[in-house]
Amino acid sequence: MSDLKYWVAFNRIPGIGRARFSQMETHFGTLERAWNAGTADLKAAGLDARSIEVITSLRPTLSPDGELEMLQRYGVQALTWNDASFPSRLRRSTMYPLCFTSGAVFSRRTNGRLQWWGPGGQLCMDAR
């Protein structure tokens, strides 16, 4: 996902959670467009004044490329709610637009239940 670095960068901004991610994704289509949006465009997306202030003040201090490079350096994978391997329980949650994992993540069905497995064969999540 070429947009991933913007998801990671927005995730570093306090107060920007699932609702704001959803507003920006719906309005702009991509978070890259949201990242490059001006104040008026962020307001048109439905963001409140406080969120716009935080975004516009912190955005110059963050590097989307740098954020993604740091994750890669430490072997951390970021998944957005749009990724097929994003855990369904988190997708249904009201809190998490993004999750992070170290190592490979894969899912499989066992006895009709979808399970997510992480590094070393460790069961990460079991969805009923």
N, CA, C and O atoms as a printed pandas DataFrame, in Angstrom:
     atom_number atom_name residue_name chain_id  residue_number  x_coord  y_coord  z_coord
0              1         N          MET        A               1    0.851   -1.182    0.000
1              2        CA          MET        A               1    0.000    0.000    0.000
2              3         C          MET        A               1    0.890    1.236    0.000
3              4         O          MET        A               1    1.618    1.466    0.966
4              5         N          SER        A               2    0.848    2.030   -1.055
5              6        CA          SER        A               2    1.681    3.219   -1.159
6              7         C          SER        A               2    1.258    4.298   -0.162
7              8         O          SER        A               2    2.046    5.184    0.167
8              9         N          ASP        A               3    0.043    4.226    0.307
9             10        CA          ASP        A               3   -0.515    5.190    1.253
10            11         C          ASP        A               3   -0.079    4.910    2.696
11            12         O          ASP        A               3   -0.309    5.733    3.582
12            13         N          LEU        A               4    0.541    3.766    2.931
13            14        CA          LEU        A               4    0.838    3.313    4.294
14            15         C          LEU        A               4    1.647    4.321    5.099
15            16         O          LEU        A               4    1.373    4.528    6.281
16            17         N          LYS        A               5    2.636    4.947    4.479
17            18        CA          LYS        A               5    3.476    5.882    5.234
18            19         C          LYS        A               5    2.664    7.045    5.806
19            20         O          LYS        A               5    3.018    7.599    6.848
20            21         N          TYR        A               6    1.582    7.413    5.131
21            22        CA          TYR        A               6    0.739    8.503    5.634
22            23         C          TYR        A               6   -0.145    8.020    6.784
23            24         O          TYR        A               6   -0.425    8.774    7.716
24            25         N          TRP        A               7   -0.577    6.776    6.717
25            26        CA          TRP        A               7   -1.324    6.193    7.831
26            27         C          TRP        A               7   -0.449    6.202    9.088
27            28         O          TRP        A               7   -0.894    6.587   10.169
28            29         N          VAL        A               8    0.800    5.773    8.921
29            30        CA          VAL        A               8    1.726    5.707   10.057
30            31         C          VAL        A               8    2.004    7.104   10.598
31            32         O          VAL        A               8    2.010    7.309   11.812
32            33         N          ALA        A               9    2.234    8.063    9.708
33            34        CA          ALA        A               9    2.518    9.435   10.149
34            35         C          ALA        A               9    1.318   10.047   10.866
35            36         O          ALA        A               9    1.481   10.653   11.925
36            37         N          PHE        A              10    0.107    9.901   10.305
37            38        CA          PHE        A              10   -1.079   10.430   10.981
38            39         C          PHE        A              10   -1.280    9.757   12.338
39            40         O          PHE        A              10   -1.755   10.386   13.283
40            41         N          ASN        A              11   -0.923    8.496   12.429
41            42        CA          ASN        A              11   -1.063    7.767   13.687
42            43         C          ASN        A              11   -0.199    8.368   14.795
43            44         O          ASN        A              11   -0.500    8.192   15.976
44            45         N          ARG        A              12    0.865    9.071   14.429
45            46        CA          ARG        A              12    1.756    9.696   15.413
46            47         C          ARG        A              12    1.208   11.024   15.937
47            48         O          ARG        A              12    1.767   11.602   16.869
48            49         N          ILE        A              13    0.127   11.504   15.346
49            50        CA          ILE        A              13   -0.446   12.791   15.758
50            51         C          ILE        A              13   -1.506   12.544   16.827
51            52         O          ILE        A              13   -2.487   11.846   16.575
52            53         N          PRO        A              14   -1.315   13.116   18.025
53            54        CA          PRO        A              14   -2.284   12.913   19.112
54            55         C          PRO        A              14   -3.687   13.391   18.728
55            56         O          PRO        A              14   -3.852   14.451   18.125
56            57         N          GLY        A              15   -4.681   12.596   19.086
57            58        CA          GLY        A              15   -6.072   12.962   18.836
58            59         C          GLY        A              15   -6.589   12.544   17.474
59            60         O          GLY        A              15   -7.766   12.738   17.171
60            61         N          ILE        A              16   -5.719   11.970   16.645
61            62        CA          ILE        A              16   -6.147   11.514   15.327
62            63         C          ILE        A              16   -6.328    9.996   15.417
63            64         O          ILE        A              16   -5.369    9.228   15.346
64            65         N          GLY        A              17   -7.564    9.604   15.573
65            66        CA          GLY        A              17   -7.903    8.193   15.738
66            67         C          GLY        A              17   -8.846    7.731   14.651
67            68         O          GLY        A              17   -8.891    8.294   13.558
68            69         N          ARG        A              18   -9.584    6.713   14.967
69            70        CA          ARG        A              18  -10.441    6.054   13.977
70            71         C          ARG        A              18  -11.419    7.020   13.291
71            72         O          ARG        A              18  -11.570    6.973   12.070
72            73         N          ALA        A              19  -12.072    7.878   14.047
73            74        CA          ALA        A              19  -13.064    8.789   13.462
74            75         C          ALA        A              19  -12.407    9.754   12.477
75            76         O          ALA        A              19  -12.932    9.974   11.385
76            77         N          ARG        A              20  -11.271   10.330   12.849
77            78        CA          ARG        A              20  -10.590   11.287   11.971
78            79         C          ARG        A              20  -10.018   10.574   10.739
79            80         O          ARG        A              20  -10.081   11.096    9.626
80            81         N          PHE        A              21   -9.457    9.367   10.953
81            82        CA          PHE        A              21   -8.970    8.591    9.810
82            83         C          PHE        A              21  -10.110    8.351    8.829
83            84         O          PHE        A              21   -9.945    8.522    7.621
84            85         N          SER        A              22  -11.251    7.960    9.347
85            86        CA          SER        A              22  -12.406    7.670    8.507
86            87         C          SER        A              22  -12.866    8.919    7.749
87            88         O          SER        A              22  -13.152    8.855    6.553
88            89         N          GLN        A              23  -12.935   10.048    8.450
89            90        CA          GLN        A              23  -13.338   11.299    7.803
90            91         C          GLN        A              23  -12.388   11.655    6.659
91            92         O          GLN        A              23  -12.817   12.021    5.565
92            93         N          MET        A              24  -11.094   11.538    6.936
93            94        CA          MET        A              24  -10.117   11.917    5.918
94            95         C          MET        A              24  -10.122   10.943    4.742
95            96         O          MET        A              24  -10.058   11.358    3.584
96            97         N          GLU        A              25  -10.198    9.651    5.044
97            98        CA          GLU        A              25  -10.212    8.658    3.974
98            99         C          GLU        A              25  -11.448    8.818    3.089
99           100         O          GLU        A              25  -11.363    8.712    1.866
100          101         N          THR        A              26  -12.583    9.071    3.711
101          102        CA          THR        A              26  -13.828    9.257    2.955
102          103         C          THR        A              26  -13.766   10.509    2.086
103          104         O          THR        A              26  -14.130   10.473    0.910
104          105         N          HIS        A              27  -13.310   11.601    2.660
105          106        CA          HIS        A              27  -13.292   12.874    1.932
106          107         C          HIS        A              27  -12.209   12.932    0.851
107          108         O          HIS        A              27  -12.476   13.339   -0.280
108          109         N          PHE        A              28  -10.997   12.527    1.202
109          110        CA          PHE        A              28   -9.865   12.692    0.285
110          111         C          PHE        A              28   -9.609   11.476   -0.608
111          112         O          PHE        A              28   -8.958   11.596   -1.646
112          113         N          GLY        A              29  -10.112   10.322   -0.216
113          114        CA          GLY        A              29   -9.857    9.112   -0.995
114          115         C          GLY        A              29   -8.580    8.406   -0.599
115          116         O          GLY        A              29   -8.539    7.177   -0.548
116          117         N          THR        A              30   -7.534    9.170   -0.319
117          118        CA          THR        A              30   -6.275    8.609    0.163
118          119         C          THR        A              30   -5.757    9.484    1.302
119          120         O          THR        A              30   -6.071   10.671    1.388
120          121         N          LEU        A              31   -4.969    8.880    2.161
121          122        CA          LEU        A              31   -4.384    9.680    3.238
122          123         C          LEU        A              31   -3.204   10.505    2.742
123          124         O          LEU        A              31   -2.797   11.458    3.407
124          125         N          GLU        A              32   -2.654   10.158    1.595
125          126        CA          GLU        A              32   -1.627   11.022    0.996
126          127         C          GLU        A              32   -2.235   12.379    0.662
127          128         O          GLU        A              32   -1.640   13.417    0.951
128          129         N          ARG        A              33   -3.405   12.371    0.061
129          130        CA          ARG        A              33   -4.077   13.641   -0.264
130          131         C          ARG        A              33   -4.425   14.403    1.014
131          132         O          ARG        A              33   -4.314   15.628    1.055
132          133         N          ALA        A              34   -4.844   13.688    2.050
133          134        CA          ALA        A              34   -5.154   14.337    3.330
134          135         C          ALA        A              34   -3.896   14.951    3.940
135          136         O          ALA        A              34   -3.942   16.052    4.488
136          137         N          TRP        A              35   -2.771   14.238    3.846
137          138        CA          TRP        A              35   -1.506   14.718    4.410
138          139         C          TRP        A              35   -1.096   16.046    3.763
139          140         O          TRP        A              35   -0.545   16.924    4.427
140          141         N          ASN        A              36   -1.366   16.180    2.481
141          142        CA          ASN        A              36   -0.965   17.378    1.743
142          143         C          ASN        A              36   -2.049   18.447    1.693
143          144         O          ASN        A              36   -1.867   19.489    1.063
144          145         N          ALA        A              37   -3.174   18.194    2.352
145          146        CA          ALA        A              37   -4.305   19.129    2.318
146          147         C          ALA        A              37   -4.045   20.367    3.175
147          148         O          ALA        A              37   -3.353   20.313    4.191
148          149         N          GLY        A              38   -4.614   21.465    2.735
149          150        CA          GLY        A              38   -4.544   22.706    3.496
150          151         C          GLY        A              38   -5.637   22.758    4.556
151          152         O          GLY        A              38   -6.481   21.867    4.650
152          153         N          THR        A              39   -5.600   23.803    5.335
153          154        CA          THR        A              39   -6.546   23.980    6.429
154          155         C          THR        A              39   -7.998   23.953    5.947
155          156         O          THR        A              39   -8.838   23.284    6.549
156          157         N          ALA        A              40   -8.292   24.669    4.878
157          158        CA          ALA        A              40   -9.673   24.725    4.364
158          159         C          ALA        A              40  -10.147   23.348    3.916
159          160         O          ALA        A              40  -11.302   22.985    4.137
160          161         N          ASP        A              41   -9.255   22.577    3.282
161          162        CA          ASP        A              41   -9.630   21.234    2.831
162          163         C          ASP        A              41   -9.855   20.285    4.016
163          164         O          ASP        A              41  -10.758   19.450    3.985
164          165         N          LEU        A              42   -9.035   20.419    5.047
165          166        CA          LEU        A              42   -9.224   19.590    6.241
166          167         C          LEU        A              42  -10.558   19.923    6.908
167          168         O          LEU        A              42  -11.259   19.036    7.396
168          169         N          LYS        A              43  -10.896   21.205    6.920
169          170        CA          LYS        A              43  -12.190   21.618    7.478
170          171         C          LYS        A              43  -13.333   21.067    6.627
171          172         O          LYS        A              43  -14.343   20.613    7.164
172          173         N          ALA        A              44  -13.181   21.105    5.312
173          174        CA          ALA        A              44  -14.211   20.568    4.415
174          175         C          ALA        A              44  -14.389   19.057    4.611
175          176         O          ALA        A              44  -15.457   18.511    4.340
176          177         N          ALA        A              45  -13.339   18.398    5.082
177          178        CA          ALA        A              45  -13.418   16.958    5.356
178          179         C          ALA        A              45  -14.189   16.670    6.637
179          180         O          ALA        A              45  -14.505   15.517    6.933
180          181         N          GLY        A              46  -14.491   17.724    7.400
181          182        CA          GLY        A              46  -15.267   17.549    8.624
182          183         C          GLY        A              46  -14.443   17.544    9.897
183          184         O          GLY        A              46  -14.980   17.288   10.975
184          185         N          LEU        A              47  -13.146   17.823    9.795
185          186        CA          LEU        A              47  -12.315   17.850   10.992
186          187         C          LEU        A              47  -12.587   19.114   11.795
187          188         O          LEU        A              47  -12.842   20.181   11.237
188          189         N          ASP        A              48  -12.527   18.974   13.102
189          190        CA          ASP        A              48  -12.755   20.116   13.989
190          191         C          ASP        A              48  -11.494   20.978   14.065
191          192         O          ASP        A              48  -10.414   20.553   13.656
192          193         N          ALA        A              49  -11.645   22.184   14.588
193          194        CA          ALA        A              49  -10.552   23.157   14.635
194          195         C          ALA        A              49   -9.346   22.635   15.417
195          196         O          ALA        A              49   -8.204   22.858   15.017
196          197         N          ARG        A              50   -9.595   21.946   16.524
197          198        CA          ARG        A              50   -8.501   21.415   17.335
198          199         C          ARG        A              50   -7.679   20.389   16.559
199          200         O          ARG        A              50   -6.449   20.423   16.594
200          201         N          SER        A              51   -8.359   19.470   15.857
201          202        CA          SER        A              51   -7.656   18.457   15.063
202          203         C          SER        A              51   -6.851   19.095   13.946
203          204         O          SER        A              51   -5.720   18.693   13.676
204          205         N          ILE        A              52   -7.437   20.088   13.300
205          206        CA          ILE        A              52   -6.741   20.781   12.216
206          207         C          ILE        A              52   -5.497   21.476   12.756
207          208         O          ILE        A              52   -4.438   21.423   12.131
208          209         N          GLU        A              53   -5.616   22.124   13.904
209          210        CA          GLU        A              53   -4.474   22.807   14.520
210          211         C          GLU        A              53   -3.352   21.819   14.846
211          212         O          GLU        A              53   -2.183   22.093   14.574
212          213         N          VAL        A              54   -3.703   20.685   15.421
213          214        CA          VAL        A              54   -2.692   19.684   15.780
214          215         C          VAL        A              54   -2.023   19.130   14.520
215          216         O          VAL        A              54   -0.801   18.989   14.470
216          217         N          ILE        A              55   -2.822   18.821   13.515
217          218        CA          ILE        A              55   -2.264   18.293   12.261
218          219         C          ILE        A              55   -1.319   19.298   11.620
219          220         O          ILE        A              55   -0.189   18.961   11.269
220          221         N          THR        A              56   -1.784   20.531   11.469
221          222        CA          THR        A              56   -0.967   21.524   10.772
222          223         C          THR        A              56    0.274   21.931   11.558
223          224         O          THR        A              56    1.273   22.342   10.968
224          225         N          SER        A              57    0.221   21.820   12.880
225          226        CA          SER        A              57    1.409   22.174   13.659
226          227         C          SER        A              57    2.419   21.024   13.729
227          228         O          SER        A              57    3.624   21.272   13.776
228          229         N          LEU        A              58    1.955   19.787   13.737
229          230        CA          LEU        A              58    2.876   18.652   13.850
230          231         C          LEU        A              58    3.326   18.086   12.505
231          232         O          LEU        A              58    4.395   17.482   12.414
232          233         N          ARG        A              59    2.536   18.272   11.481
233          234        CA          ARG        A              59    2.859   17.709   10.160
234          235         C          ARG        A              59    4.265   18.099    9.679
235          236         O          ARG        A              59    4.970   17.245    9.142
236          237         N          PRO        A              60    4.696   19.353    9.852
237          238        CA          PRO        A              60    6.056   19.693    9.387
238          239         C          PRO        A              60    7.167   18.991   10.171
239          240         O          PRO        A              60    8.303   18.930    9.700
240          241         N          THR        A              61    6.863   18.468   11.341
241          242        CA          THR        A              61    7.882   17.812   12.170
242          243         C          THR        A              61    7.957   16.307   11.917
243          244         O          THR        A              61    8.829   15.629   12.460
244          245         N          LEU        A              62    7.049   15.787   11.100
245          246        CA          LEU        A              62    7.001   14.351   10.830
246          247         C          LEU        A              62    7.344   14.061    9.371
247          248         O          LEU        A              62    6.969   14.809    8.467
248          249         N          SER        A              63    8.047   12.986    9.167
249          250        CA          SER        A              63    8.378   12.541    7.816
250          251         C          SER        A              63    7.712   11.188    7.579
251          252         O          SER        A              63    8.117   10.192    8.177
252          253         N          PRO        A              64    6.692   11.138    6.712
253          254        CA          PRO        A              64    6.072    9.844    6.426
254          255         C          PRO        A              64    7.083    8.794    5.970
255          256         O          PRO        A              64    7.006    7.639    6.389
256          257         N          ASP        A              65    8.024    9.182    5.118
257          258        CA          ASP        A              65    9.056    8.235    4.682
258          259         C          ASP        A              65    9.908    7.782    5.865
259          260         O          ASP        A              65   10.218    6.598    5.998
260          261         N          GLY        A              66   10.282    8.729    6.721
261          262        CA          GLY        A              66   11.088    8.408    7.896
262          263         C          GLY        A              66   10.363    7.489    8.867
263          264         O          GLY        A              66   10.972    6.591    9.448
264          265         N          GLU        A              67    9.070    7.709    9.042
265          266        CA          GLU        A              67    8.284    6.857    9.938
266          267         C          GLU        A              67    8.258    5.412    9.425
267          268         O          GLU        A              67    8.423    4.468   10.198
268          269         N          LEU        A              68    8.051    5.255    8.128
269          270        CA          LEU        A              68    8.011    3.922    7.536
270          271         C          LEU        A              68    9.389    3.258    7.581
271          272         O          LEU        A              68    9.493    2.061    7.847
272          273         N          GLU        A              69   10.436    4.027    7.325
273          274        CA          GLU        A              69   11.798    3.490    7.396
274          275         C          GLU        A              69   12.126    3.008    8.804
275          276         O          GLU        A              69   12.784    1.980    8.967
276          277         N          MET        A              70   11.675    3.740    9.822
277          278        CA          MET        A              70   11.932    3.330   11.200
278          279         C          MET        A              70   11.252    1.996   11.494
279          280         O          MET        A              70   11.849    1.123   12.125
280          281         N          LEU        A              71   10.013    1.830   11.044
281          282        CA          LEU        A              71    9.321    0.562   11.250
282          283         C          LEU        A              71   10.077   -0.573   10.566
283          284         O          LEU        A              71   10.271   -1.639   11.151
284          285         N          GLN        A              72   10.499   -0.344    9.337
285          286        CA          GLN        A              72   11.224   -1.370    8.594
286          287         C          GLN        A              72   12.547   -1.713    9.271
287          288         O          GLN        A              72   12.938   -2.879    9.307
288          289         N          ARG        A              73   13.234   -0.716    9.804
289          290        CA          ARG        A              73   14.511   -0.940   10.485
290          291         C          ARG        A              73   14.338   -1.876   11.685
291          292         O          ARG        A              73   15.222   -2.682   11.977
292          293         N          TYR        A              74   13.212   -1.770   12.372
293          294        CA          TYR        A              74   12.968   -2.601   13.546
294          295         C          TYR        A              74   12.140   -3.847   13.243
295          296         O          TYR        A              74   11.753   -4.576   14.155
296          297         N          GLY        A              75   11.871   -4.087   11.969
297          298        CA          GLY        A              75   11.137   -5.292   11.581
298          299         C          GLY        A              75    9.673   -5.266   11.977
299          300         O          GLY        A              75    9.079   -6.307   12.257
300          301         N          VAL        A              76    9.094   -4.077   12.001
301          302        CA          VAL        A              76    7.697   -3.923   12.389
302          303         C          VAL        A              76    6.852   -3.709   11.136
303          304         O          VAL        A              76    7.206   -2.925   10.256
304          305         N          GLN        A              77    5.748   -4.409   11.076
305          306        CA          GLN        A              77    4.823   -4.291    9.955
306          307         C          GLN        A              77    3.590   -3.527   10.432
307          308         O          GLN        A              77    3.047   -3.811   11.500
308          309         N          ALA        A              78    3.159   -2.563    9.636
309          310        CA          ALA        A              78    1.938   -1.815    9.933
310          311         C          ALA        A              78    0.836   -2.309    9.013
311          312         O          ALA        A              78    1.055   -2.507    7.818
312          313         N          LEU        A              79   -0.345   -2.507    9.574
313          314        CA          LEU        A              79   -1.522   -2.922    8.811
314          315         C          LEU        A              79   -2.632   -1.915    9.045
315          316         O          LEU        A              79   -2.853   -1.480   10.175
316          317         N          THR        A              80   -3.331   -1.543    7.981
317          318        CA          THR        A              80   -4.478   -0.650    8.134
318          319         C          THR        A              80   -5.754   -1.481    8.072
319          320         O          THR        A              80   -5.728   -2.656    7.705
320          321         N          TRP        A              81   -6.862   -0.857    8.433
321          322        CA          TRP        A              81   -8.133   -1.586    8.407
322          323         C          TRP        A              81   -8.510   -2.006    6.989
323          324         O          TRP        A              81   -9.440   -2.795    6.817
324          325         N          ASN        A              82   -7.818   -1.504    5.974
325          326        CA          ASN        A              82   -8.068   -1.890    4.585
326          327         C          ASN        A              82   -7.302   -3.141    4.159
327          328         O          ASN        A              82   -7.590   -3.717    3.110
328          329         N          ASP        A              83   -6.328   -3.563    4.969
329          330        CA          ASP        A              83   -5.538   -4.742    4.647
330          331         C          ASP        A              83   -6.316   -6.013    4.970
331          332         O          ASP        A              83   -6.983   -6.104    6.001
332          333         N          ALA        A              84   -6.219   -6.988    4.076
333          334        CA          ALA        A              84   -6.937   -8.257    4.262
334          335         C          ALA        A              84   -6.505   -8.967    5.539
335          336         O          ALA        A              84   -7.315   -9.661    6.154
336          337         N          SER        A              85   -5.254   -8.810    5.951
337          338        CA          SER        A              85   -4.774   -9.502    7.149
338          339         C          SER        A              85   -5.004   -8.711    8.439
339          340         O          SER        A              85   -4.581   -9.145    9.511
340          341         N          PHE        A              86   -5.670   -7.558    8.348
341          342        CA          PHE        A              86   -6.003   -6.790    9.550
342          343         C          PHE        A              86   -7.027   -7.594   10.355
343          344         O          PHE        A              86   -8.047   -8.006    9.803
344          345         N          PRO        A              87   -6.777   -7.824   11.648
345          346        CA          PRO        A              87   -7.696   -8.646   12.453
346          347         C          PRO        A              87   -9.122   -8.096   12.467
347          348         O          PRO        A              87   -9.338   -6.908   12.705
348          349         N          SER        A              88  -10.084   -8.970   12.213
349          350        CA          SER        A              88  -11.481   -8.529   12.093
350          351         C          SER        A              88  -12.008   -7.923   13.387
351          352         O          SER        A              88  -12.826   -7.004   13.342
352          353         N          ARG        A              89  -11.563   -8.411   14.526
353          354        CA          ARG        A              89  -12.025   -7.820   15.788
354          355         C          ARG        A              89  -11.554   -6.384   15.931
355          356         O          ARG        A              89  -12.275   -5.543   16.468
356          357         N          LEU        A              90  -10.367   -6.102   15.461
357          358        CA          LEU        A              90   -9.893   -4.719   15.492
358          359         C          LEU        A              90  -10.626   -3.881   14.462
359          360         O          LEU        A              90  -10.904   -2.706   14.700
360          361         N          ARG        A              91  -10.943   -4.476   13.316
361          362        CA          ARG        A              91  -11.671   -3.752   12.271
362          363         C          ARG        A              91  -13.039   -3.312   12.798
363          364         O          ARG        A              91  -13.504   -2.213   12.495
364          365         N          ARG        A              92  -13.670   -4.171   13.581
365          366        CA          ARG        A              92  -14.989   -3.837   14.142
366          367         C          ARG        A              92  -14.882   -2.905   15.343
367          368         O          ARG        A              92  -15.869   -2.290   15.748
368          369         N          SER        A              93  -13.704   -2.804   15.902
369          370        CA          SER        A              93  -13.488   -1.962   17.079
370          371         C          SER        A              93  -13.686   -0.496   16.724
371          372         O          SER        A              93  -13.542   -0.098   15.567
372          373         N          THR        A              94  -14.010    0.285   17.712
373          374        CA          THR        A              94  -14.160    1.721   17.485
374          375         C          THR        A              94  -12.847    2.458   17.683
375          376         O          THR        A              94  -12.814    3.685   17.590
376          377         N          MET        A              95  -11.758    1.735   17.955
377          378        CA          MET        A              95  -10.525    2.404   18.333
378          379         C          MET        A              95   -9.375    2.308   17.335
379          380         O          MET        A              95   -8.558    3.227   17.286
380          381         N          TYR        A              96   -9.268    1.258   16.548
381          382        CA          TYR        A              96   -8.017    0.976   15.868
382          383         C          TYR        A              96   -8.085    1.066   14.341
383          384         O          TYR        A              96   -8.633    0.169   13.702
384          385         N          PRO        A              97   -7.541    2.127   13.745
385          386        CA          PRO        A              97   -7.454    2.186   12.288
386          387         C          PRO        A              97   -6.190    1.498   11.769
387          388         O          PRO        A              97   -6.061    1.243   10.572
388          389         N          LEU        A              98   -5.263    1.201   12.677
389          390        CA          LEU        A              98   -3.944    0.713   12.319
390          391         C          LEU        A              98   -3.467   -0.233   13.406
391          392         O          LEU        A              98   -3.747   -0.009   14.584
392          393         N          CYS        A              99   -2.753   -1.285   13.035
393          394        CA          CYS        A              99   -2.116   -2.124   14.053
394          395         C          CYS        A              99   -0.700   -2.426   13.593
395          396         O          CYS        A              99   -0.385   -2.353   12.405
396          397         N          PHE        A             100    0.132   -2.761   14.542
397          398        CA          PHE        A             100    1.546   -3.019   14.279
398          399         C          PHE        A             100    1.899   -4.405   14.781
399          400         O          PHE        A             100    1.407   -4.848   15.819
400          401         N          THR        A             101    2.761   -5.088   14.031
401          402        CA          THR        A             101    3.190   -6.415   14.428
402          403         C          THR        A             101    4.654   -6.602   14.044
403          404         O          THR        A             101    5.156   -5.972   13.114
404          405         N          SER        A             102    5.307   -7.458   14.763
405          406        CA          SER        A             102    6.691   -7.791   14.466
406          407         C          SER        A             102    6.712   -9.201   13.894
407          408         O          SER        A             102    6.216  -10.134   14.527
408          409         N          GLY        A             103    7.271   -9.363   12.726
409          410        CA          GLY        A             103    7.320  -10.676   12.096
410          411         C          GLY        A             103    6.129  -10.886   11.184
411          412         O          GLY        A             103    5.319   -9.984   10.971
412          413         N          ALA        A             104    6.041  -12.078   10.659
413          414        CA          ALA        A             104    4.971  -12.407    9.713
414          415         C          ALA        A             104    3.648  -12.606   10.434
415          416         O          ALA        A             104    3.602  -13.117   11.553
416          417         N          VAL        A             105    2.591  -12.200    9.781
417          418        CA          VAL        A             105    1.238  -12.414   10.302
418          419         C          VAL        A             105    0.469  -13.149    9.217
419          420         O          VAL        A             105    0.505  -12.766    8.047
420          421         N          PHE        A             106   -0.212  -14.183    9.606
421          422        CA          PHE        A             106   -1.057  -14.880    8.655
422          423         C          PHE        A             106   -2.291  -15.386    9.376
423          424         O          PHE        A             106   -2.296  -15.539   10.597
424          425         N          SER        A             107   -3.322  -15.641    8.614
425          426        CA          SER        A             107   -4.563  -16.124    9.214
426          427         C          SER        A             107   -4.911  -17.470    8.614
427          428         O          SER        A             107   -4.494  -17.803    7.505
428          429         N          ARG        A             108   -5.684  -18.238    9.369
429          430        CA          ARG        A             108   -6.186  -19.513    8.866
430          431         C          ARG        A             108   -7.449  -19.866    9.621
431          432         O          ARG        A             108   -7.683  -19.398   10.735
432          433         N          ARG        A             109   -8.247  -20.691    9.000
433          434        CA          ARG        A             109   -9.479  -21.159    9.635
434          435         C          ARG        A             109   -9.196  -22.493   10.313
435          436         O          ARG        A             109   -8.633  -23.406    9.709
436          437         N          THR        A             110   -9.593  -22.590   11.570
437          438        CA          THR        A             110   -9.456  -23.820   12.332
438          439         C          THR        A             110  -10.795  -24.088   12.992
439          440         O          THR        A             110  -11.270  -23.284   13.794
440          441         N          ASN        A             111  -11.399  -25.206   12.659
441          442        CA          ASN        A             111  -12.709  -25.558   13.227
442          443         C          ASN        A             111  -13.717  -24.429   13.055
443          444         O          ASN        A             111  -14.499  -24.138   13.961
444          445         N          GLY        A             112  -13.692  -23.795   11.879
445          446        CA          GLY        A             112  -14.650  -22.738   11.584
446          447         C          GLY        A             112  -14.319  -21.397   12.209
447          448         O          GLY        A             112  -15.093  -20.448   12.080
448          449         N          ARG        A             113  -13.185  -21.301   12.884
449          450        CA          ARG        A             113  -12.797  -20.048   13.534
450          451         C          ARG        A             113  -11.590  -19.460   12.817
451          452         O          ARG        A             113  -10.662  -20.183   12.456
452          453         N          LEU        A             114  -11.606  -18.153   12.613
453          454        CA          LEU        A             114  -10.491  -17.477   11.974
454          455         C          LEU        A             114   -9.482  -17.105   13.050
455          456         O          LEU        A             114   -9.827  -16.477   14.051
456          457         N          GLN        A             115   -8.236  -17.497   12.833
457          458        CA          GLN        A             115   -7.190  -17.219   13.807
458          459         C          GLN        A             115   -6.036  -16.485   13.124
459          460         O          GLN        A             115   -5.715  -16.761   11.968
460          461         N          TRP        A             116   -5.418  -15.554   13.843
461          462        CA          TRP        A             116   -4.254  -14.834   13.346
462          463         C          TRP        A             116   -3.047  -15.326   14.112
463          464         O          TRP        A             116   -3.061  -15.401   15.341
464          465         N          TRP        A             117   -2.004  -15.660   13.375
465          466        CA          TRP        A             117   -0.781  -16.213   13.955
466          467         C          TRP        A             117    0.376  -15.277   13.688
467          468         O          TRP        A             117    0.485  -14.711   12.600
468          469         N          GLY        A             118    1.220  -15.116   14.653
469          470        CA          GLY        A             118    2.366  -14.233   14.524
470          471         C          GLY        A             118    3.673  -14.994   14.554
471          472         O          GLY        A             118    3.701  -16.200   14.310
472          473         N          PRO        A             119    4.758  -14.294   14.853
473          474        CA          PRO        A             119    6.083  -14.902   14.853
474          475         C          PRO        A             119    6.158  -16.105   15.784
475          476         O          PRO        A             119    5.557  -16.111   16.859
476          477         N          GLY        A             120    6.889  -17.108   15.366
477          478        CA          GLY        A             120    7.087  -18.291   16.206
478          479         C          GLY        A             120    5.834  -19.132   16.374
479          480         O          GLY        A             120    5.760  -19.953   17.288
480          481         N          GLY        A             121    4.849  -18.942   15.509
481          482        CA          GLY        A             121    3.623  -19.725   15.611
482          483         C          GLY        A             121    2.744  -19.329   16.792
483          484         O          GLY        A             121    1.914  -20.119   17.240
484          485         N          GLN        A             122    2.919  -18.128   17.289
485          486        CA          GLN        A             122    2.137  -17.666   18.437
486          487         C          GLN        A             122    0.762  -17.186   17.980
487          488         O          GLN        A             122    0.649  -16.380   17.056
488          489         N          LEU        A             123   -0.278  -17.691   18.639
489          490        CA          LEU        A             123   -1.640  -17.268   18.335
490          491         C          LEU        A             123   -1.829  -15.845   18.852
491          492         O          LEU        A             123   -1.683  -15.578   20.045
492          493         N          CYS        A             124   -2.159  -14.932   17.929
493          494        CA          CYS        A             124   -2.327  -13.520   18.295
494          495         C          CYS        A             124   -3.785  -13.189   18.610
495          496         O          CYS        A             124   -4.071  -12.448   19.551
496          497         N          MET        A             125   -4.699  -13.742   17.820
497          498        CA          MET        A             125   -6.107  -13.416   18.001
498          499         C          MET        A             125   -6.945  -14.575   17.474
499          500         O          MET        A             125   -6.632  -15.172   16.445
500          501         N          ASP        A             126   -7.984  -14.868   18.181
501          502        CA          ASP        A             126   -8.883  -15.966   17.827
502          503         C          ASP        A             126  -10.289  -15.387   17.700
503          504         O          ASP        A             126  -10.906  -15.009   18.697
504          505         N          ALA        A             127  -10.789  -15.323   16.473
505          506        CA          ALA        A             127  -12.125  -14.744   16.224
506          507         C          ALA        A             127  -13.164  -15.855   16.160
507          508         O          ALA        A             127  -12.997  -16.829   15.425
508          509         N          ARG        A             128  -14.177  -15.716   16.889
509          510        CA          ARG        A             128  -15.250  -16.723   16.885
510          511         C          ARG        A             128  -16.232  -16.443   15.796
511          512         O          ARG        A             128  -17.204  -17.182   15.636
